[in-house]
């Protein structure tokens, strides 16, 4: 499209859409994300496929990210499938040999949409498709050529495998997830990327906790606690309140699983702090889960603590 008026209009429109999407996701602003979807659709009308195929493909790819972000938040399956369709359109243009980075980025976006659909529908076929998409992207995102993107794909694979393991009881998937998280952590640590380290440590802590509970392995549960504490060494209540609260909840879950008085006492205190941070209607589900876990920990703690009657002669 070169420097044409239509080309300049497209560039301005897609730049606006990117800002709307970024700010909408950061602020959990559904209307902002919806505006981003509208802006990407407007940009799409400015770049006919026959005239500017690469710009058309880029717009489809970015539209997919916005559709997935909105569809996941409002639980709209049609929108989620539209996100996958937009990726498919982009991949009609992008090729691994001709446009490798754009191709890999779009394949990874396709995987992200497949995960949301698979998790929403409890459909293992979509989760397997997502796993395949992330693994396919690593044919371009190699550790040598794109270490941060490679680590992100490892973490994404870990998240899918962990989800599969939690839902099916397959401990092999959980062990595989843990291996992927540890591979990602190794690279993120080399790249000195603390937020990515924290995200991965929190995810690792959850996978270790679930596996530790399944195998009744206190060593794994202790590793889960350590991973969650490592995440909380990065997150703070003031600067990253949601991430801090979710990592705190993961830590509380791991401590509860250890099932001793001191661990349960710490878990109860942690849950209470997390609940106080999870304010507003957008955090209703996370707050409800934390309250449920708090009640469970308090009940177990009352069972383990000696009754005053036990000390009577």
Residue, then its C-alpha position, 0 to 999 in steps of 0.5 A: x500500500x506504500x504511502x497512499x492515503x488508505x495506507x496511512x489511514x490503515x496504519x493509524x487505525x491499527x495503531x489505535x486498535x493496539x492501544x485500545x487492546x493493550x489498555x483494555x487488557x491491562x485495566x480489565x476494561x471490557x468496553x475498551x477491548x470491544x472498541x479494539x475489536x471494532x477498530x481492527x475490523x475497521x482497519x480490515x476494511x482499509x486493506x483488501x486482501x488482493x491489494x495488500x495481502x501482508x497488511x490484511x494478514x497482520x490485521x487478521x492476526x491482531x483481530x484474533x488477539x482482540x476477539x480472544x481477549x473479549x470472547x474469554x471475558x464475556x464467555x462468547x463461544x462464537x467470538x472465540x471461534x471467530x478468533x481462530x478463524x481470523x488466525x486461519x485467514x492470516x495463515x493463508x498468507x503467512x508461510x513459515x519459509x517466507x514470513x517466519x516470524x509473522x507465521x509463528x506469532x499467528x500460530x501461537x495466537x491460534x494456540x491461545x484461542x484453542x486453549x480458551x475454547x478447550x478450557x471453556x468446553x472441557x474439550x481435550x481435542x482443543x487442548x491438544x490442538x493448542x499444544x500442537x500449535x505452541x510446539x509448531x511455533x517453536x520450529x521458528x521460535x528456537x531457543x537459539x534464535x528467539x530465546x524469550x519467545x521459545x521460553x514463552x512457548x515452553x510456559x504455554x505448553x506447560x499451562x496446557x499440560x497442567x490443565x490436562x493433568x488437573x482435569x484428567x488426573x494424568x500425572x504424566x501430563x503434570x510431570x511434563x508440565x513441570x519440565x516445561x515450566x522449569x525449561x522456561x524458568x531457566x531461560x527467563x532467568x538467563x534473560x533477566x526477565x523477573x515478571x516472566x520468572x514470577x508468572x512461571x514460578x506461580x504456574x510451576x507452584x500450582x502444577x507441583x501442588x496438584x502433583x504432590x497432592x495426587x502422589x501424596x508427596x510432601x517433597x513436591x508440596x514443599x517445592x510448590x511452596x518454594x516456587x510460590x514464594x519465589x513468585x511473591x519475591x517479585x510481585x508486590x501488593x502495591x504494584x501488581x495487586x492481581x498477580x500478587x493476590x493470585x500467587x498468594x492464593x497459590x501459596x495458600x493452596x500449597x500450604x494447605x496441602x501440607x496439612x499441618x498446623x503451622x502451614x494452615x495458620x499461614x495459609x489462613x492469613x495469606x487467604x485473608x490478605x488476598x481476599x482483601x486485595x481482590x476487590x470489585x466486580x471484576x474479581x468476583x470469581x477469584x474472590x469466591x475461590x479464595x473464600x472457599x479455600x479460606x473456609x476449607x483451611x479454617x475447617x481443617x485447622x480447627x480439626x487439627x488443633x487440640x480441643x481444650x477438652x483434650x487437656x482436662x484430666 
